Amino acid sequence: MNKFIYCSMVLFAFIASCNTQKQASKFRFAIPEAGTVVKIGESVSLKLVFPTEVSSFDSVVYAMDGEVLARRTDSIPVTLDTEKAAFGSRTLSAKLYHGGEEQVAYSNIVVVPPPPKHYSFKVINEYPHDPKAYTQGLEFDENNALYESTGYESSGQNGKSSLRKVNYQNGEILQRIDLDERYFGEGLTLAGDKIVQLTWREKVGFVYNKNTFAKIGEFSYGQSPEGWGLCYDGKRFIKSDGTSRLYFLNKDTYAEEGFIDVYNDKGPVDSINELEYINGKVYANVYTKDIIVIIDPQTGGIEGEINLIGIYPDKKDFNNELNGIAYDRQGDRLFITGKLWSKLYHIELVER
């Protein structure tokens, strides 16, 4: 063998051996690996690799998101119970104290809810819907008047964004105002005698008198960069921005006062769009998909998934997608439509 090649191989093996020893001597988590997905309620073993130069130590303090889980004076793994953990990425840390010094190791787990229930649908009835309405928000009032917020296609062929009051039975537009051309209308909801409507990227929401459609206020967004969907639970507004996050807005000032991230059993669910609050849960369209997810607004966990593939046979592309959920509370009826759809559907859920 060539002497130079042999020497190079020996040097490489020596460096690799040193790196392996260096890695082995580092204080770190052996288990779990960073990013491990854990279903709520599962137990997780927290196992550490201790530095080879540390033969004894004073203590190890284990924590999750800064909250102490356990203190140990030995290297026996600790068991983490995730029963009460919040969904999402949870930071794990271990602090090693020895000889007056401190070393810290980090890892993380992603806590997810159990698999959601799955539903298909049954069409109970069909009603006319304006095929020029680029639907972004949809909601019934107590008198079964349907309120709708529309945007416009990027081509501008379907006119300006609008706010509408509609007779759902025949599709007649009873009342309408158009937004200024610079605004793209998005989600809307009702709160007493007010209508609240979002805009997309303009970072402003509008408040209207429900009866006259006169604008009586407006508000700016906080951390959420865009406006997508909006609903009202009687105490606060819940807003989506196209990510996996739902924001909670003060019912009087519209200021963001918190948020929650949306997860299913596989991880975060992005593209949360139009929203409707139904019997304590948030129903949400998922952008570009014929799917509605049912979210627990207390935890962010997805409890149900409604597959609506095929409900609108004339669907063409993403500009023609499912995007409208309205609930008749008095009649306990669920309605859906989409962008530029000619139909409004009353549907019934069928659990699989």
C-alpha positions in Angstrom: 0.0 0.0 0.0 1.2 3.5 -0.7 2.8 4.9 2.5 1.1 8.2 2.0 -2.4 6.6 1.7 -1.7 4.4 4.7 -0.6 7.4 6.9 -3.7 9.3 5.8 -6.0 6.4 6.8 -4.3 6.2 10.2 -4.7 9.9 10.7 -8.3 9.8 9.7 -9.1 7.0 12.0 -7.3 8.8 14.9 -9.4 12.0 14.2 -12.6 10.0 14.0 -11.8 8.2 17.2 -11.1 11.6 19.0 -14.4 13.0 17.7 -16.2 9.9 18.9 -14.6 10.3 22.3 -15.4 14.0 22.4 -19.0 13.3 21.5 -19.3 10.5 24.1 -17.9 12.8 26.8 -20.4 15.6 26.1 -23.3 16.0 28.5 -26.5 15.4 26.4 -29.8 13.6 26.1 -29.5 10.1 24.7 -33.3 9.7 24.8 -35.5 11.3 23.5 -34.0 12.5 20.3 -34.9 16.1 19.5 -38.3 16.3 17.7 -39.6 13.0 18.9 -43.4 13.0 18.4 -45.3 11.8 21.5 -49.1 11.3 21.9 -50.6 13.0 24.8 -50.6 10.7 27.9 -47.6 8.7 26.8 -44.7 8.3 29.1 -41.2 9.3 27.9 -37.9 8.1 29.3 -35.4 10.9 29.9 -31.9 9.3 29.6 -28.7 11.3 29.7 -25.1 10.7 28.5 -22.8 12.0 31.2 -19.3 13.4 30.6 -16.6 10.8 30.9 -14.5 13.2 33.0 -17.2 13.5 35.6 -17.1 10.5 38.0 -19.5 12.0 40.5 -21.8 14.9 40.8 -24.0 16.8 43.2 -27.3 16.6 41.3 -29.2 16.7 38.0 -32.3 18.8 37.6 -34.7 17.8 34.9 -37.2 20.4 33.5 -39.8 20.8 30.8 -40.4 24.3 29.5 -38.5 25.6 32.6 -40.8 23.8 35.1 -38.8 21.3 37.2 -39.8 17.7 36.8 -37.3 15.9 39.0 -34.0 16.2 40.9 -31.6 13.3 41.0 -28.3 12.5 42.5 -27.8 9.5 40.2 -27.8 8.7 36.5 -31.0 6.6 36.5 -33.4 7.7 33.7 -36.4 9.8 34.7 -39.9 9.1 33.4 -41.9 12.0 32.0 -45.7 11.7 32.1 -47.2 13.8 29.3 -50.9 13.6 30.5 -51.1 17.3 31.3 -48.6 18.6 28.8 -49.7 21.2 26.3 -49.7 20.3 22.6 -46.7 21.3 20.5 -42.9 21.5 21.0 -41.9 21.1 24.6 -38.4 22.0 25.6 -36.6 19.5 27.8 -33.5 20.5 29.8 -31.2 18.8 32.3 -28.8 20.8 34.5 -25.8 18.9 35.9 -24.1 20.3 39.0 -20.6 19.1 39.9 -17.6 20.7 41.5 -19.2 24.1 41.7 -19.9 24.0 37.9 -23.1 23.7 35.8 -23.6 22.0 32.5 -26.9 22.0 30.6 -28.3 19.6 28.0 -31.3 20.2 25.8 -33.8 18.2 23.8 -37.4 18.6 22.8 -40.5 16.5 22.2 -43.6 17.3 20.1 -46.8 16.5 22.0 -49.8 15.7 19.8 -53.4 14.8 20.4 -54.9 11.3 19.7 -56.1 10.7 16.2 -59.2 12.7 15.2 -62.6 11.2 14.5 -63.3 11.0 10.8 -66.5 12.1 9.1 -67.9 12.0 5.6 -71.1 13.9 4.7 -74.6 13.6 3.5 -76.2 16.5 1.5 -79.6 17.3 2.9 -80.4 20.2 0.6 -78.9 22.6 -2.0 -79.5 26.3 -2.4 -78.4 28.8 -5.0 -75.2 30.7 -4.3 -73.8 33.7 -6.3 -71.1 32.1 -8.6 -69.3 35.4 -8.6 -68.9 35.5 -4.8 -65.2 34.7 -3.9 -66.4 33.6 -0.4 -64.1 34.3 2.5 -66.5 34.4 5.5 -70.0 33.1 6.1 -72.3 33.3 9.1 -76.0 33.1 10.0 -77.7 35.4 12.5 -80.5 34.4 14.8 -83.1 35.2 12.1 -81.4 32.9 9.5 -80.1 35.8 7.5 -76.8 34.9 5.9 -73.9 37.3 6.1 -71.0 36.9 3.7 -67.6 38.4 3.1 -66.0 38.1 -0.3 -62.6 38.8 -1.7 -61.7 39.0 -5.3 -59.5 37.0 -7.7 -56.1 38.3 -8.5 -57.2 39.0 -12.0 -59.9 41.3 -10.6 -62.5 39.9 -13.0 -65.1 39.5 -10.3 -65.0 43.0 -9.0 -64.3 44.4 -5.6 -64.4 42.7 -2.2 -67.7 43.0 -0.5 -69.8 42.6 2.6 -73.3 41.1 2.0 -76.5 40.0 3.6 -78.1 37.2 1.7 -81.4 35.2 1.6 -79.9 31.8 1.7 -83.0 30.1 0.3 -82.8 31.8 -3.1 -79.4 33.4 -3.1 -80.8 36.9 -3.4 -78.4 39.7 -2.1 -80.5 41.8 0.3 -77.8 44.2 1.2 -74.3 44.9 0.0 -71.3 47.3 0.3 -68.1 47.1 -1.6 -64.7 47.6 0.0 -62.2 50.1 -1.3 -60.1 48.5 -4.1 -57.0 48.4 -1.8 -58.6 45.9 0.6 -59.1 42.2 0.1 -62.0 41.0 2.1 -61.5 38.0 4.3 -63.3 36.3 7.3 -66.2 37.8 9.1 -68.3 37.1 12.2 -71.2 38.6 14.1 -71.2 39.9 17.7 -74.5 41.3 18.9 -75.4 44.2 16.6 -71.9 44.3 15.1 -70.3 42.7 12.1 -66.5 42.3 12.2 -64.7 41.7 8.9 -61.0 41.0 8.3 -58.8 42.1 5.4 -56.0 39.9 4.1 -52.6 41.6 4.0 -53.7 45.1 4.8 -53.5 44.3 8.6 -56.8 46.0 9.4 -60.2 44.8 10.5 -63.5 46.7 10.1 -66.5 46.9 12.4 -69.9 47.6 11.0 -73.4 48.3 12.3 -75.2 45.0 11.5 -78.4 46.7 10.4 -77.1 49.5 8.3 -73.6 48.3 7.3 -72.3 51.6 8.3 -68.6 51.3 9.4 -68.3 52.2 13.1 -64.7 51.3 13.7 -61.6 49.6 12.6 -58.6 47.9 14.3 -55.0 46.9 13.5 -53.6 43.4 13.8 -51.0 42.5 16.4 -48.5 39.7 15.9 -50.6 37.9 13.3 -49.4 39.2 9.9 -52.5 38.4 7.9 -56.3 38.1 8.3 -57.9 34.8 7.1 -60.8 33.5 9.3 -62.8 34.9 12.2 -65.4 33.6 14.6 -66.8 34.6 18.0 -67.4 32.4 21.0 -69.4 34.9 23.0 -66.4 36.1 25.1 -63.7 36.7 22.5 -62.9 36.7 18.8 -60.8 33.8 17.4 -58.7 34.7 14.4 -56.6 32.7 11.9 -53.8 33.9 9.7 -53.1 31.0 7.4 -50.6 29.3 9.7 -51.2 26.7 12.4 -52.0 29.4 15.0 -55.3 30.7 16.3 -55.3 34.1 18.0 -57.7 35.3 20.7 -58.9 38.9 20.4 -60.5 41.1 23.0 -64.2 41.4 22.3 -64.2 45.2 22.9 -60.7 46.4 21.8 -59.9 43.6 19.3 -56.4 43.5 20.7 -54.6 40.1 20.5 -54.5 38.6 24.0 -53.1 35.2 23.4 -52.9 32.4 20.9 -52.9 28.6 20.6 -51.3 26.3 18.0 -53.3 23.7 16.1 -52.2 20.1 16.1 -53.4 16.7 15.0 -51.8 13.4 15.8 -49.0 13.9 13.3 -48.0 17.5 14.2 -48.9 21.1 13.5 -51.6 21.7 10.9 -51.0 24.8 8.7 -53.2 26.8 6.4 -56.1 27.2 8.9 -58.6 29.4 7.0 -62.3 30.3 7.4 -63.7 29.7 10.9 -67.0 28.9 12.6 -67.7 28.5 16.3 -70.1 25.5 16.8 -71.1 24.1 20.3 -67.8 24.9 21.9 -65.6 23.9 19.0 -63.9 25.8 16.1 -64.7 24.4 12.7 -62.0 25.4 10.2 -61.4 25.1 6.5 -57.9 24.0 5.5 -56.7 26.1 2.6 -56.6 24.2 -0.8 -58.1 21.1 0.7 -61.7 19.8 0.8 -61.4 19.3 4.5 -62.9 20.9 7.6 -61.2 20.3 10.9 -62.9 20.4 14.3 -60.6 22.1 16.9 -60.8 22.3 20.6 -60.0 26.0 21.2 -58.8 25.3 24.8 -56.0 22.9 23.7 -55.5 23.4 20.0 -56.1 19.7 19.4 -58.0 18.6 16.3 -60.8 16.3 17.5 -62.5 15.7 14.1 -61.9 15.8 10.4 -64.6 16.2 7.8 -63.8 14.9 4.3 -65.8 16.9 1.7 -64.1 15.7 -1.4 -66.5 15.6 -4.3 -69.2 17.7 -2.8 -68.9 20.3 -5.5 -68.5 18.6 -8.9 -67.7 21.8 -10.8 -64.6 22.6 -8.7 -61.6 23.5 -10.9 -58.6 24.8 -9.1 -57.5 26.6 -5.9 -59.5 29.7 -6.9 -62.6 27.5 -6.7 -62.0 25.8 -3.3 -64.1 25.0 -0.3 -64.2 28.1 1.9 -67.4 28.9 3.8 -68.9 27.4 7.0 -72.1 28.7 8.5 -74.1 27.2 11.4 -77.8 27.7 12.0 -78.0 27.4 15.8 -81.7 27.3 16.0 -82.1 24.5 13.5 -78.8 22.8 14.3 -77.9 22.8 10.7 -74.5 23.0 9.1 -74.0 24.8 5.7 -70.9 25.0 3.5 -69.9 26.6 0.2 -66.8 27.7 -1.6 -65.1 30.4 -3.7 -67.2 31.0 -6.8 -69.5 28.1 -6.1 -73.0 28.2 -7.5 -74.3 26.1 -4.6 -74.7 26.4 -0.8 -75.1 23.0 0.8 -76.9 22.0 3.9 -75.0 18.9 5.1 -75.1 16.3 7.8 -72.0 14.6 9.2 -71.6 10.9 9.0 -69.1 9.4 11.3 -66.9 6.7 9.7 
